[in-house]
Amino acid sequence: MDISVVSLFPEMFAAVSDYGVTGRAVQNGLLKIQCCNPRDYTTDRHQTVDDRPYGGGPGMVMKTAPLEQAIQAAKASVAPGATVIYLSPQGRPLDQEGLVELAQRPSLVLLAGRYEGVDERLIEAEVDEEWSIGDYVLSGGELAAMVMIDGLSRLLPGVLGHHLSAEQDSFAEGLLDCPHYTRPEHYRGRAVPDVLLSGNHEVIRRWRLKQSLGRTWLRRRDLLQKVELSDEQNTLLAEFIREHND
Ligand SMILES: NC(=O)c1ccc(NCc2cccc(O)c2)nc1
């Protein structure tokens, strides 16, 4: 996937382009991340990228001209038909379902705002979709853009070694993850659940599914309302609840 980000701090994106799963995806050519900096499109001596808000009030707004030119450059640097996305607290809440949708797009331009944000008329003229990674305000849209890049890159074919991981991902099923264990077998007086040492893959699959269902029921019942449970899942959840109440 071809992604171009518009940001005053392009160096921040090394966090996704140079490390881990996303860094490997970039190296393998599965993910392309380019940056366009509005500051490169300023013409004044001070390279001004912010401007005062009409109507007064605290803070500044990103200056429209440099930003508009950076967006044009970003659109030109990715495959045609790119979706222009603005990260802001006013956007559509991002969840796994949204990431699956975004991972289907051919290319993206991500607009990371700073200061108090961007002129509304630029959003109307240039932005296709506004997205939010959560109900809180950050000092800039860069971290939100990187969260989106990281989340959708895991869904790109070939990025995760074990392709099943993405489908099996419990969040892909709308559930919380099951507990994980590794060596040593006994750690600070706590043992690994016997089922995981049994080598019986079907029993292990059911145990993990039951744990995912149970944890979702205990910690995020709201998520449980949103998923259609299979007969097996309903049976396992009922079992978990019964054992929990014993
Ligand atoms: N929840 C988010 O996705 C998110 C995104 C950006 C951001 N900061 C930059 C910004 C951008 C626009 C308006 C604004 O008020 C702040 N903070 C949080």
The ligand as an SDF file (V2000), in Angstrom:
LIG
                    3D

 18 19  0  0  0  0  0  0  0  0999 V2000
   -8.0170   11.4190   18.6260 N   0  0  0  0  0  0  0  0  0  0  0  0
   -7.2950   11.6210   17.5080 C   0  0  0  0  0  0  0  0  0  0  0  0
   -7.3040   10.8490   16.5530 O   0  0  0  0  0  0  0  0  0  0  0  0
   -6.4670   12.9050   17.4500 C   0  0  0  0  0  0  0  0  0  0  0  0
   -6.0270   13.3980   16.2350 C   0  0  0  0  0  0  0  0  0  0  0  0
   -5.2800   14.5860   16.2000 C   0  0  0  0  0  0  0  0  0  0  0  0
   -4.9980   15.2260   17.3980 C   0  0  0  0  0  0  0  0  0  0  0  0
   -4.2900   16.3700   17.4740 N   0  0  0  0  0  0  0  0  0  0  0  0
   -4.1670   17.2650   16.3410 C   0  0  0  0  0  0  0  0  0  0  0  0
   -5.4830   17.9170   16.0790 C   0  0  0  0  0  0  0  0  0  0  0  0
   -5.9640   17.9380   14.7970 C   0  0  0  0  0  0  0  0  0  0  0  0
   -7.2020   18.5350   14.5590 C   0  0  0  0  0  0  0  0  0  0  0  0
   -7.9550   19.0760   15.5610 C   0  0  0  0  0  0  0  0  0  0  0  0
   -7.4850   19.0120   16.8580 C   0  0  0  0  0  0  0  0  0  0  0  0
   -8.2240   19.5120   17.8630 O   0  0  0  0  0  0  0  0  0  0  0  0
   -6.2290   18.4270   17.1250 C   0  0  0  0  0  0  0  0  0  0  0  0
   -5.4210   14.7090   18.5680 N   0  0  0  0  0  0  0  0  0  0  0  0
   -6.1510   13.5780   18.6020 C   0  0  0  0  0  0  0  0  0  0  0  0
  1  2  1  0
  2  3  2  0
  2  4  1  0
  4  5  1  0
  4 18  2  0
  5  6  2  0
  6  7  1  0
  7  8  1  0
  7 17  2  0
  8  9  1  0
  9 10  1  0
 10 11  1  0
 10 16  2  0
 11 12  2  0
 12 13  1  0
 13 14  2  0
 14 15  1  0
 14 16  1  0
 17 18  1  0
M  END
$$$$
